[in-house]
Amino acid sequence: MLIFDQLKKSDAPLRVLALIMLAGIILLLGGLWYVQIISSRHYVADLRTQSFRKVRIPAIRGKILDRHGAELAVNRPDYSIVLYLEELRTHFQDVYTRERDRINRTRVARGENRLTATQRSALGEYTRYLVASNVVHQVSTMIQTPLTLDRDEFKRHYTQRLALPLPIVENLIPEQVIRFEEQPVNPTGVDLQIQPYRHYPHTNRAAHLLGYLIKDNRSVEDEDAFFNYRLVDYRGVIGLERTFDSELRGRAGVKSVLVNNLGYRQSENIWTPADPGQNLILTIDLGVQIVAEQALEEFGGQDVRGAVVVLDPRNGDIVAMVSRPGYDPGMFIRGFAPEELERWRDTELTPELNRATQGIYPPGSIFKIVVGLACLEKGLNPNTIIESPGFFRIGSRGRPWRDLADGGRPSRFNFRTGFIKSSNFYFQTNGVYQAGLQAILNMGHQFHLGESWQIPTYQNHNGHFPTQESIRNARKRGEVWTDGDTANLCIGQGDISVTPIQMAVMTAAVANGGEVYWPRLVERLEAQEVPVDGSPVTAFPPRLRNRLDVSPRNLRIVQEAMYA
């Protein structure tokens, strides 16, 4: 009452102070009303948001199939036994309470202090591990497989991934799955989980074309980058698995896991389902591929070093492509056995090298196809017979090249017999003196020697084929090109190296009458669920790179000699 009596007096400062206090009280009440009434929905929604954990769900990877639909790379179910820790919360608490009380009673009886907060925290960590370890032991007995729970791994999972199940054992074999499933009752929190994993049903067949995967659960382009948890995913490192990784991988989905204040999972919902990847259809014929690999292996088993390319000359389709030694792409997913790792690191075998597209070699006598065409285009009469003394020499003092045709004995050759017997003398004589270096270079460049054929496997090599520029540059370094270098080039030796795929394209172009096709390995991409109209999603038609500037007559002469 004293306050109001004072306010009735004409005390202006006091009235101002009272008005300020009243305004403050009104403002405070208004703020409380706004926060508790108006903004309550926002805070409730925010609380719910903080209780959700976003989980990245990888999509089902697309298959890789041969031209007839035979499976080269597919997905198979991977069975794992997992433990949901939220279902053990009661067990955790019971064991912890029992152990804490027992220890405290013992300490008090000894006249010691009860457990400190730090000691209680350590005890809680230990009892949780003890409970989970006992469950793992039960699973071990069920599937008749020795199992242990790594304490550090358990701690990491509990502190960082509590909302996700803890893997107990992965990659179960069928016998283990059967033993687990036939049990009438499973231990608390234990369940069988199925995840897809990459499977190569033919192990090392076409391995260099397919390539391999490694674990990588990072977000890809145009995909949500923030997730609380990411389930195991893979990306291609080499081969078709890398080139078409985005198409094969599909688009990851998102699920939400609702957790309580302790971080335990309460429920989960799919927010965005994963979009499966597309299937990749190749031009490869698996039957031909296997026959080619077996034929190569007959020369030296699995460790033979070599390559085979089977090309359809009508359109450039790669029907088979083999490189040996090979490897099993599946070992990058399941892990290396010791002998596999040793073999992979062998610098002599180099199984990672795709010798069909990366291996570079002197072509040898197969290059006489190019030299023969160059000579014929320069006016060589294929019927003219020349006498071979059994060797070829540039000048009177030049080093002689022994002609292996007819055992190096003096012989007589025209184009057909010189080609059949692969006479070095015949092609060196006509290559150096009839065609000349420039004509041979021009013919080689029509076949794109020294250039990559861009096979979509990240395993390409250009090889080497001389050009006038490279010859000029060599001359500046004091390395002068001579007729002897041209003679060496005429028999596929010297300043030339090629890949098997380059020689296959060259041979196919002669066989089909002069059309040089880009080698085609991929026929189309299509959805895993093929549309009703059967139309492919993306088609890769054959591509013609160029036509040989060679007369049909001269092509026929070389074709007939090759057949002969």
Secondary structure, DSSP 8 states (H G I E B T S, - for coil): -HHHHHHHS--HHHHHHHHHHHHHHHHHHHHHHIIIIISHHHHHHHHHHHTEEEEEE------EE-TT--EEEEEEEEEEEEE-GGGGHHHHHHHHHHHHHHHHHHHHHTT-----HHHHHHHHHHHHHHHHHHHHHHHHHHHT------HHHHHHHHHH-TTS-EEEE-S--HHHHHHHHT-SS--TTEEEEEEEEEE-TTTTTTHHHH-EEEE-----TTS----SEE---EEEEESHHHHTHHHHH-B-EEEEEEE-TTS-EEEEEEEE--B---EEEES--HHHHHHHHHHHHTTTGGG--EEEEEE-TTT-BEEEEEEES---TTHHHH---HHHHHHHT-TTT-TT--TTTT--B--GGGGHHHHHHHHHHTT--TT--EEE-SEE-SSSSS--EE--GGGG--EEE-HHHHHHTT-HHHHHHHIIIII-HHHHHHHHHHTTTTS----TTT-----B---HHHHHHHHHTT----HHHHHHHHTT-SS-BB-HHHHHHHHHHHHTTSEEE--B-EEEEE-SS--TT---SEE----EEEE----HHHHHHHHHHHH-
